[in-house]
Amino acid sequence: MFKKILIANRGEIARRIIRTCKRMGIKTVAVYSEADTNTLHVAEADEAVYIGPSPADQSYLVIEHILDAVRQSGAQAVHPGYGFLSENTLFAEALRKEGVAFIGPTPDAIAKMGDKIEAKRIAEKAKVSTVPGDDSDITTARDAARIAAKIGFPVMIKAAAGGGGKGMRIVHKKSEVEQAFKSTRNEAKKSFSSDRIFIEKFIENPRHIEIQILADKYGKVVCLGERECSIQRHHQKVIEEAPSPYITEKTRQKMYEQSISLAKNVGYQSAGTIEYIMDQKQNFYFLEMNTRLQVEHPVTENVTGLDLVELMIRIAWGERLRLNQKDVKIKGHSIETRIYAEDPERRFLPSTGRITEYKEPKHTDKVRVDSGVYAGDEISIFYDAMIAKLITYAPTRADAIKFMQRALGEYVISGISHNISFLEALMSHPRFAEGNLSTNFIEEEYPDGFSGAELDEERTKALLSVGLYIFLEDAKRAREISGQLPDRKRQLSTRWVVSVGDQSYSVSVQNRKDGYDIRYEEHFFSIYSNWVLGSRLFQGVMDGRHINVKIEHTPGGYMLTHAGVTVKVTVRTPRVAELARYMPEVDNSLGAMTLSAPISGRVVEIKVKEGQAVSAGSPLMTLEAMKMENVFYAENNVVIDKILIAEGDSVQVNETIFEFALAGNEEKKEKKAKKK
């Protein structure tokens, strides 16, 4: 077996590979950029080699830098993880010339399957169902518009070398083609070093189903079940699960047959994933093949009991697969949620900065966390926005969802924005529980973006009771501090007014061991906890049900987060609550006429000029952050007064980048409003 493996990656996947190598007795070599000097994967590897500045195209994507690290360390093999150089033919070929094993498929298989145009042609020859489209290499927006019209809208413009949700755009009408074509090419060039584009028909309301395969160097191919990856946002997977709650055994076997046929047709070896889209009648069509380990591989490991990283290493060493298709048994159900550094309430814009607090849920045989960060770590603009993967396993899908809901509630991350509340809302959604999924799920259920889950009766009850609990515990402590009011030992009131968001409730409360009995309106229940003052996570039992609530102190109350809802909770005496109704409200409706950068990144394109009048919805600029291009639009009819940035500039979050003047009628209305 290999004595030393270099991991040409970073973050959680590098740590994941290190874990398996340690168990197998294999030494590991980490590589790191300037931004990753103090990361966990560097600390956990046996050796670490610096490979360049922070931008990926100056470090992790530079083949010669990785080869230098291989030479310095004497590594016998390289595991590329996913992303970066994992599907780069030139990298795999360079390692072959160095006499170093690439833990993955052959350069030829990567080349064939990595080019989406070529892969589709091979799939057709292998008698795999494919999506209708035009696989010619498109070089101009005019050609793209012509071909899209011929295929019929909606269409998908895709990077030939794309993958991982990057380098693709859905286009619904001709007027959208030019911008989509330009953004797709730009992303493709930056992410995959190739700007080749093709177009195919977009299958509406599909499910995304993928088959995990394993193949050795001797022609044996086995399928390890399927994964359902239909919960996506902008073609980026958010939730994955195995097995799919939708497909039948008959359909599964058909997918196995076509997947094995394709793998054998290209002489595939190692782990790989063949992705399909599936319509509402279980007709499936080849989408692409990922010639690497997938982000979502843990759910397959949970339901099969196999370690895919170990199997990849053994195949690369030259061992035969001892596993036969009849040996593959799918047991139980596993779900993975991707925790991203992004702000769901600001249209999922990436979030950068320092993590000030980080606490993972307890790891058990039912809960697994694959992460690469820690408290004090920095989320930079240079890499993907994923912080961690949270994976649960249970005998049934319903139980896997319950474990996920509880684990998400225990996860505490502060200092940056993240999508945990959004994931909690998804896990609680009735449609998700039913398994009624499609790649349009998020778009359909949250058409205006996510601003929190519904504040229903159960969530209100939990937030009210926790707000009251922590208020009373704090009040008890204050009464026991020396030097306070002489009557500090008197009993606390049993009557309070608790405001949950905009709603206020008259509440009566009684002490009991480790908790309180609470009554309001027609509700009567008890809450128990061992919560300690100062803790940011409340864990307790309310009405016989375990609950987790995250706590942020705010002037006059607490910002509490539970089951996808974040709301301010205030506890007052009845008299103070009555007086609070007469407090004047501050009107913040007239803000400064400026636009601040909502994220840190690099200015790719400025689409307007000073003095130009623009209407609401017009594009203003394109900003690149975390390897994705983000287009920002005007919210109102305005005139561009000043542009404070230039193309190519790096901007920081909250930096002022545009100054506006009101346009036409809006300016007159504003003056009239001020006179009034």
Secondary structure, 3 states (H helix, E strand, C coil): CCCEEEECCCHHHHHHHHHHHHHHCCEEEEEEEHHHCCCHHHHHCCEEEEEECCCHHHCCCCHHHHHHHHHHHCCCEEECCCCCCCCCHHHHHHHHHHCCEECCCCHHHHHHHHCHHHHHHHHHHCCCCECCEEEEEECCHHHHHHHHHHHCCCEEEEEEEEECCEEEEEECCHHHHHHHHHHHHHHHHHHHCCCCEEEEECCCCCEEEEEEEEECCCCCEEEEEEEEEEEEECCEEEEEEECCCCCCHHHHHHHHHHHHHHHHHCCCCEEEEEEEEECCCCCEEEEEEECCCCCCHHHHHHHHCCCHHHHHHHHHHCCCCCCCHHHCCCCCEEEEEEEECEEHHHCCEECCEECCEEECCCCCCCEEEEECCCCCCEECCCCCCEEEEEEEEECCHHHHHHHHHHHHHHCEEECCCCCHHHHHHHHHCHHHHHCCCCCCHHHHHCCCCCCCCCCCHHHHHHHHHHHHHHHHHHHHHHHCCCCCCCCCCCCCCCEEEEEECCEEEEEEEEEECCEEEEEECCEEEEEEECCCCCCCEEEEEECCEEEEEEEEEECCEEEEEECCEEEEEEEECHHHHHHHCCCCCCCCCCCCCEEECCCCEEEEEECCCCCCEECCCCEEEEEEECCEEEEEECCCCEEEEEECCCCCCEECCCCEEEEEEECCHHHHHHHHHHHC
